[in-house]
């Protein structure tokens, strides 16, 4: 029997970290990790090939005295070969005496030709459990966009608004109205124009922007996208 803790519940009130071997926590713990990245306007999934050509998500377990968060960071870095831009606990499921803790992470666009990454819509090639975890991770990533500055961690320090919109569209899985998107950004005061410009194709150069960090204890400045779909 699976015990599902809702994504909204986890994101608002994360499950307290437990270290391996703590008294009173007898279940064995497995950590599964879904790493996603925006690439060419779509979401791609880190699922490297294992023996016999099968693809699988990164997985592992906490070491003695290691927190879930630290274990997830270690497993993700070892699998990916580099740091993850954003990594959060999403959901925990119990199967008998085994607790599977799902972490989801976002990474900047991978190098072209890196065959460890596949389009998210090819997650059907994975097992049923992995497919469910990919769906949970993608849903959580979409929620993060309104609650955190996660999108800006996937871009260089200076970026065009078109590049930023492409990141949002890839994670949300839908097209956003260009003018409405930019008005929403302006209203949320999340970006600031620089004096730099970049040529994008044959059109006029595009101005570069930078992310404006929130001031400590500043009021929440989310960007609502439910009305931006074109």
N, C-alpha and C positions, 0 to 999 in steps of 0.2 A: 504493500500500500504506500503510495507516494504522498508526502506531506508538502504541499506547495505553499510557499510564502509569497504573497503578491509582490510584483515589481515595485508598485507604488509604495507599499509598506517598507520595503527594503531601502528604497531611495530616500524616503523621508526620515525613517528611523532605522538605520543600518543595524543588522544583527550584531551584537557585541562580539568582538574577536575572542576566540578561545585558543589557547595554546595547546599543542598536542600533549596528551598525558595529564591534563589537569584533572584533579580529583572530581568525581561526579560526572565526568563526560566520558562515557565508556564506548561510544560508537567510534568505529574507525572512520577517518576523514579522507575523502578524495577531493582534489581541486581540479575542476575542468575550466579551461580558459578559451573564450571566443575572442579572437582578435580581428577587428574590422578596419578597413581603410577606404577612403574615397579615392577613386581612380578613374579618370576620364568621364566623370559625371555619374558613375555608378559605384555601388558598394562592393568591395571584394573581401574575401575571407581567407585567413591564414589556415591552410589545411595541407601541410606537407605530406608527401608520400612516405609511407613506411615500407617495411618488407612486403613483398608480394604485390607491390603497386597500390596498396590501399591507402586512402587518405584518412587522416585523423586529426582531431583537435589536440592541442597541448594539454597534458594532464600530469598530475603528480600528487604528492602528499606532503603535509608539513613535517619538518624534522622536529626532533625533541626540543621543546621550549620555544618553537618558532610560531609566531602569530600567523593567522590566515593571510593577512595582507602581505606580510613579508614573504611568505611562502609563494603566494601568487606572483609577486614581483620577480622572485628568483626563477620560478618555472617559466614565466613569460620571456624573461631576458635570455634564459638558456635556450629556449626554443627558437626565438626570433633572432638572437645574435646581437641585439641592441635593446635600448630602453624603449618602453611603451609610453606614448604621450599621455594616455589617460587609462586608468585601470580601477574598476570599482566592483564591489561585490553586488550581485544581482539577486540571486535566489538560492535557497537551500532545499534539497529534497532528501527525505529519509526513505531508505529501502532496507527494512530489517534493521540491522545494527550498523549500517553503512550510511554516513552522511555525505552527500555530494554537494559541494559548494561551488556554484558557478560564478566566475568573474568574467566581466566583459571589458575589453580594452579597445582603444582607438589608436591608430598609427597613421603617420603621414603617408601619402601615396608611395607605394613600393616602386622599386626600379622596374622599368619595362622589361618583360621577359623573365621575371622571377616566377617560375612555375610553382612555387609553394603557395602562391595566391590564386584563388579561383573566384569567379563572379559569385555573389551570394546566391543567385538563382540556380547555381549548380550544387547547392548544398544537398540536393536530392541524392547525390552520389554517396552521401554519408549515411550512417545508421540512423534509426528513428530517434534515439536519444540525442545524438548530436544535432539532428535537424531541429528538434525542439529547443535545444540550447541556443542554436543560432537565431531562432525566432525570438527567444527571450532577450538575447543580447541586442539584437537590432531594435527591438521595442524600447529597451532601456536607453540605448544610444539616442533615439529620437527624443526621449524625455529629457535627457541631459542638456540638449540644445537650448531649451528654455530656462534651465535652472543653473547652468554653469557656462563659463567661457571656453568650453571644450573645443569648439570649432577653430578657435584661434591658435590652439596648440598644434594644429595640423597644417599650418601655413608658415611661411617665412615671416620675419619681422615686419616687412613691408609687402603689401599684397594689393591686388585690384579688387574692387567690389564684385567683379564677375567671378574671380577665383573663390572669393568667400561664398558667393551664392552657390557655386558648383559644389562646394563642400556640404552646405546645408541640404541641397537637393539630393546628393548621393546618400546622405545619412537618413533623410526623411523618406526617400524613395518616391518623391513626386516633384513636379515642376512648380516653381514659385513665380509669381508675377514680378517682373523686374522692378518696375516703378514702386510697387507696394513694398517689396522687400527693402528697397533703399529708404523708403519713408519710415519703415519700422525700425531700421537700424538707427536712423537719425533721431527718432523719438526715444529710443532706448539709450542713446548716447554711448554706444559701444565702440565706435571707431572715430578716428581723427584723420583728416587729410594731411598728407605730407607735401613737400614741394617737389617731389619726384614724380616722373611720368614714365610709362613703359609702352612701347609700341606693341599692339596686339593685332597682327595681320595687316590688312590694307587700310583699315580705318584709322581714325585719329588716335593718338596715344591716350592711354588710360591713366588717370591719376592713381598714385599709390596711397594706401591708407595704412594706419597702424592701430592696433588694439589699445583701448583706453581702460586700464585696470580699474576695478571698483575701489573706491575709497573705503577704509575700514569702517564697518558698521553702516555703510551706505544702504539706502533703500534698495530693494530688489528691482532690477531693471531687466526683465525678461523680454524676449521678442516673441510675440504671438504669431503663429503661422497658420492657424486654422482657417483664416480668411484670405490667405495669400496664394492659394492654388489657382493656377491659370487654366 
